[in-house]
């Protein structure tokens, strides 16, 4: 059951990708139902705001019933966990100063010009993620507003979701900067865009040091990306079928289906030549994994006012060993008008680079048994020593902090060797 639950996000994400891919696929428009789906996904970004929510479309009793069919004897889900699963929802809200479809990032992502790095790069584009209960309880929130990042989490609540106790984490927070203590206490924390950029540059530099050279973020040739998008569209048009189911609760209901294994095989066979020149992609398998069911799977698409209002996918479809009466639907709902533009929270504790340096120092001190130079002084590092130590993968700024805290060259070297 836990495996099925963990697969819910990935499975639903795949269905959304499949359906949104059809939105730009002109080759399917000879079918009335397909045309409705294509147009409905095309209109979902007409507005300046959009909110999507993912949750289980099942009650606690239905989740327990599914678990009894899916789990081995003696390993059944308890009611408390089932109620928690039924209650949880993940949401994302986006907002811009113009229609989303007109943003360069959305255009680039759809065309394949820069699908990996485009989204969220436009000025005036804000986004918020939330893990919450349907009753309103907030577990975690992430916001990107005006180029700055905000985070708030209910540490106890998140630990409960994972079946853990947050006591040890809360006790350890006292050894870290105030920003970490506030975060553990459930307060808003802010990371400025510039600080994020600095952290990313340091991480890239560290990764390059470990690799023995410079390291750059992976990039995809726009021609390759565009070719990949067109290839996927072509595969979908060959494999996906549409069935108009009429009206349901005031929405048009269309069932989108495809033979799972045949679709996966076709995708792998078609995209492998396109991706052969991308590092890491040359070893893609030539056929689908054996655990993909050799049968048709589908999702239900609901359309209101010409735009997609919801998608529902039954997770039971992905396990061919389950009986026909096993069902566990996950649902994504969409709203263009009800979404509130993400806002920067008041009173957030700012995270500075000095905090990051202190955190690294505290963590490394903990690994070294708490011996961080004893508060004394140490000889300043020479350029040659600094070069040798940074080659071990630690940014120069952190090496200098350790030295200034009283650690000598030999102590820092021993610490890095012990924690490598």
C-alpha positions in Angstrom: 0.0 0.0 0.0 2.8 2.4 0.8 4.4 1.6 -2.6 1.1 2.5 -4.3 0.8 5.7 -2.2 4.3 6.7 -3.1 3.5 6.1 -6.8 0.5 8.3 -6.7 2.3 11.5 -7.5 4.4 10.0 -10.3 1.5 8.2 -11.9 -0.7 11.3 -11.8 2.1 13.4 -13.1 2.5 11.0 -16.0 -1.2 11.2 -16.8 -1.1 15.0 -16.7 1.9 15.1 -19.0 0.2 12.7 -21.4 -3.0 14.8 -21.5 -1.2 18.2 -21.8 0.9 16.8 -24.6 -2.3 16.2 -26.5 -3.2 19.8 -26.1 -0.7 20.8 -28.8 -1.1 17.7 -30.9 -2.9 18.7 -34.0 -2.9 15.2 -35.5 -5.6 14.0 -33.1 -8.2 16.7 -34.1 -10.1 14.4 -36.5 -11.9 13.1 -33.4 -14.5 15.2 -31.8 -13.7 14.0 -28.2 -10.0 14.5 -28.9 -10.6 18.0 -30.1 -12.5 18.9 -27.0 -9.6 17.6 -24.8 -7.0 19.4 -26.9 -8.9 22.7 -26.8 -9.7 22.3 -23.1 -6.0 22.0 -22.2 -5.2 24.9 -24.5 -7.6 27.1 -22.6 -6.3 26.2 -19.2 -3.6 28.9 -19.4 -5.9 31.6 -20.8 -6.0 33.4 -17.4 -3.4 35.1 -15.3 -3.8 32.6 -12.5 -4.1 28.9 -12.2 -4.5 26.5 -9.3 -4.2 22.7 -9.4 -4.9 20.3 -6.5 -3.9 16.7 -6.2 -5.6 14.3 -3.8 -6.9 10.8 -3.4 -10.5 10.7 -4.7 -11.4 8.1 -2.1 -12.7 8.0 1.4 -10.8 6.3 4.3 -13.1 3.3 4.0 -12.4 3.0 0.2 -8.6 3.3 0.8 -8.8 0.5 3.5 -10.8 -1.7 1.1 -8.2 -1.2 -1.6 -5.4 -2.0 0.8 -7.0 -5.3 1.8 -7.0 -6.3 -1.9 -3.5 -5.0 -2.6 -1.5 -5.9 0.5 -0.2 -9.1 1.9 -2.0 -10.7 4.8 -1.0 -9.1 8.2 0.3 -5.9 6.6 -2.9 -4.0 6.3 -3.3 -0.2 6.6 -4.5 1.1 9.9 -7.5 3.5 9.9 -5.6 6.5 11.2 -3.2 6.3 8.2 -6.1 5.8 5.8 -7.9 8.8 7.2 -4.7 10.9 6.8 -4.3 9.8 3.1 -7.9 10.6 2.4 -7.5 14.0 4.0 -4.2 15.1 2.3 -4.0 17.3 -0.8 -1.1 18.9 -2.7 -1.7 22.2 -4.5 0.2 24.5 -6.7 -0.9 28.0 -7.6 0.7 30.2 -10.3 0.1 33.9 -11.0 1.5 36.3 -13.6 1.0 39.9 -14.7 -0.3 38.6 -18.0 -2.1 35.5 -19.3 0.0 32.4 -18.6 0.0 31.3 -22.2 1.7 34.5 -23.2 4.7 34.0 -20.8 7.9 33.2 -22.6 8.6 30.3 -20.2 5.3 28.6 -21.0 5.9 29.0 -24.7 9.4 27.7 -24.5 8.4 24.7 -22.4 5.6 23.8 -24.8 7.6 24.1 -27.9 10.6 22.3 -26.4 12.9 25.3 -26.8 14.0 25.0 -23.2 11.8 22.6 -21.4 14.1 21.9 -18.4 14.9 25.5 -17.4 12.2 27.7 -18.7 9.3 27.6 -16.2 9.3 30.4 -13.6 11.9 32.6 -15.3 9.5 35.4 -16.4 9.4 38.6 -14.3 6.1 38.9 -12.6 5.7 35.1 -12.4 4.9 33.8 -8.8 4.2 30.3 -7.6 3.1 28.6 -4.4 3.1 25.0 -3.4 1.2 23.6 -0.4 0.8 20.3 1.4 -2.3 20.5 3.5 -5.4 18.7 4.7 -8.8 19.1 3.1 -10.0 20.4 6.5 -7.5 23.3 6.2 -4.6 22.1 8.2 -1.3 23.3 6.7 1.7 20.9 6.7 4.1 22.8 4.5 4.2 25.8 2.1 6.7 27.0 -0.4 6.4 30.3 -2.3 8.4 32.0 -5.0 7.3 35.6 -5.0 9.1 38.6 -6.6 12.2 36.5 -7.1 12.5 35.4 -3.5 11.8 32.0 -1.9 9.6 31.5 1.3 9.2 28.4 3.3 7.0 27.4 6.3 6.5 23.9 7.7 4.7 22.2 10.6 7.7 20.0 11.6 5.6 17.8 13.9 2.9 17.4 11.3 5.3 16.5 8.5 7.1 14.0 10.9 3.7 12.4 11.7 3.1 11.9 7.9 6.4 10.1 7.7 5.7 8.0 10.8 8.6 9.7 12.7 9.1 11.8 15.8 10.4 15.3 15.3 11.8 15.6 18.8 15.4 14.9 17.9 15.3 17.4 15.1 13.8 20.1 17.3 16.4 19.4 20.0 19.3 19.7 17.4 18.0 23.0 16.1 19.3 24.8 19.1 22.9 24.4 17.8 22.0 26.1 14.5 21.4 29.8 13.6 18.1 31.5 14.5 16.7 31.1 11.0 16.9 27.3 11.4 15.3 27.5 14.9 12.5 29.7 13.5 12.0 27.2 10.6 11.7 24.3 13.0 9.3 26.3 15.1 6.9 26.6 12.1 7.7 30.3 11.2 8.2 31.7 7.7 11.7 31.7 6.4 12.8 33.9 3.5 15.7 33.2 1.1 16.5 36.1 -1.2 17.0 35.3 -4.9 20.6 36.6 -4.7 21.4 34.2 -1.9 19.9 31.3 -3.8 22.0 32.2 -6.8 25.1 32.3 -4.6 24.3 29.0 -3.1 23.8 27.5 -6.6 27.1 28.9 -7.8 28.9 27.4 -4.8 27.2 24.0 -5.3 28.2 24.0 -8.9 31.8 25.0 -8.0 31.9 22.2 -5.4 30.6 19.7 -7.8 33.2 20.7 -10.3 35.9 20.3 -7.7 34.8 16.8 -6.9 34.7 15.9 -10.6 38.2 17.3 -11.1 37.1 20.2 -13.3 34.4 22.8 -14.0 30.8 21.7 -13.8 27.9 23.4 -15.6 24.2 22.8 -15.4 23.0 20.3 -18.0 21.5 21.8 -21.1 19.6 20.5 -24.0 20.0 21.6 -27.6 16.8 23.4 -28.6 16.6 21.4 -31.8 16.8 18.2 -29.8 14.2 19.4 -27.3 11.8 20.4 -30.1 12.4 17.1 -31.9 11.6 15.3 -28.7 8.3 17.2 -28.2 7.2 16.4 -31.8 8.2 12.7 -31.4 6.1 12.4 -28.3 3.1 14.0 -30.0 3.4 11.6 -32.8 3.5 8.6 -30.5 0.5 9.8 -28.6 -1.5 10.4 -31.7 -0.9 6.7 -32.7 -1.7 5.1 -29.4 -4.2 7.3 -27.6 -8.0 7.0 -28.1 -10.8 9.2 -26.8 -14.4 8.3 -25.8 -17.1 10.9 -25.1 -19.0 9.8 -22.0 -21.5 12.6 -22.0 -22.3 14.9 -19.0 -21.4 14.2 -15.3 -22.1 16.7 -12.5 -22.4 19.5 -15.0 -19.1 18.7 -16.8 -18.3 17.0 -20.1 -16.7 13.6 -19.4 -14.1 12.2 -21.8 -12.2 9.0 -21.2 -8.7 9.0 -22.6 -7.0 5.6 -22.9 -4.0 3.8 -24.3 -2.4 0.3 -24.2 0.1 0.8 -21.5 2.9 -1.5 -22.6 2.5 -0.7 -26.3 2.6 3.0 -25.6 5.7 2.7 -23.4 7.4 0.5 -26.0 6.6 3.0 -28.8 7.8 5.9 -26.7 11.1 4.3 -25.9 11.6 3.2 -29.5 10.8 6.6 -30.8 12.7 8.9 -28.4 15.8 6.8 -28.1 17.3 8.0 -31.4 16.4 11.6 -30.5 18.1 11.4 -27.1 21.2 9.4 -28.1 23.5 12.5 -28.0 22.4 13.6 -24.5 24.7 12.4 -21.7 23.1 9.7 -19.6 20.4 9.0 -22.1 22.3 6.7 -24.5 21.6 3.7 -22.3 17.8 4.0 -22.4 16.2 0.5 -22.6 14.7 -0.5 -25.9 11.5 -1.8 -24.4 9.2 -1.1 -21.5 9.8 -2.7 -18.0 8.1 -6.0 -17.6 6.0 -4.7 -14.7 4.0 -2.3 -16.9 0.6 -4.0 -17.4 -0.1 -5.3 -20.9 -3.5 -3.8 -21.1 -5.3 -0.5 -21.7 -5.2 2.1 -19.0 -7.0 5.4 -19.0 -7.9 8.6 -17.3 -11.1 10.6 -17.0 -11.0 14.2 -18.2 -13.7 16.6 -17.1 -14.3 19.8 -19.0 -16.3 22.9 -17.8 -16.8 26.1 -19.8 -14.4 24.8 -22.4 -11.5 24.3 -20.0 -10.3 21.2 -18.1 -11.7 21.2 -14.6 -10.4 17.8 -13.4 -8.5 14.7 -14.2 -9.0 11.3 -12.4 -6.7 8.3 -12.6 -7.2 4.9 -11.0 -4.0 3.7 -9.5 -5.2 0.1 -9.5 -4.7 0.1 -13.3 -0.9 0.0 -12.9 -0.9 -3.3 -11.1 -2.0 -6.1 -13.3 -2.2 -8.5 -10.3 -5.0 -6.6 -8.6 -8.6 -7.9 -9.0 -11.1 -6.0 -11.2 -12.9 -4.6 -8.2 -9.8 -2.9 -6.8 -9.9 0.9 -7.2 -7.9 3.8 -5.8 -8.5 7.0 -7.8 -6.3 10.1 -7.5 -7.7 13.3 -8.7 -6.3 16.6 -10.0 -8.6 19.6 -10.1 -8.0 22.8 -11.9 -9.2 26.3 -11.3 -8.4 29.5 -13.3 -10.5 32.0 -11.4 -10.5 30.9 -7.8 -6.7 30.9 -7.5 -5.3 33.7 -5.3 -2.0 35.2 -6.4 0.8 34.0 -4.1 1.9 36.7 -1.7 5.1 37.3 0.3 4.3 36.6 4.0 4.9 39.2 6.6 7.6 38.8 9.3 9.6 36.1 7.6 13.1 35.4 9.0 15.7 36.1 6.4 18.3 33.5 5.5 21.7 34.9 4.8 24.9 33.5 3.4 26.4 33.8 6.9 23.7 31.5 8.2 24.7 28.9 5.5 28.3 29.1 6.6 27.4 28.7 10.2 25.2 25.7 9.4 28.0 24.0 7.5 30.4 24.7 10.3 27.9 23.3 12.9 27.3 20.2 10.8 30.9 19.5 10.2 31.7 20.1 13.8 29.1 17.6 14.8 30.6 15.0 12.5 34.0 15.7 14.0 32.7 15.1 17.5 32.1 18.7 18.3 35.8 19.8 18.0 35.7 23.0 16.1 39.0 24.5 17.1 38.0 25.2 20.7 37.4 28.9 20.1 41.2 29.6 19.8 43.1 31.0 16.9 44.9 29.3 14.1 47.4 30.4 11.5 45.8 31.8 8.3 45.7 29.4 5.4 48.2 29.9 2.6 46.9 30.1 -1.0 48.4 26.7 -1.7 46.6 25.2 1.4 43.4 26.8 0.5 43.6 25.5 -3.1 44.3 22.0 -1.7 41.3 22.0 0.7 38.8 23.4 -1.8 39.8 20.7 -4.2 38.1 18.3 -1.8 34.7 19.7 -2.8 34.1 22.3 -0.1 33.6 26.0 -1.2 36.3 28.4 -0.3 34.0 30.5 1.9 33.3 27.5 4.1 37.0 26.6 4.4 37.8 30.2 5.5 35.0 30.1 8.1 36.5 26.9 9.6 39.9 28.5 9.7 38.6 31.7 11.3 36.7 29.6 13.9 40.1 28.3 15.2 40.8 25.2 13.0 44.3 24.8 11.6 45.1 23.5 8.2 45.8 20.0 9.5 42.5 19.9 11.5 40.5 21.0 8.5 42.2 18.5 6.3 41.5 15.7 8.8 37.9 16.8 9.1 37.4 16.8 5.3 39.1 13.4 5.0 36.9 12.0 7.8 33.6 13.3 6.3 34.4 12.7 2.6 
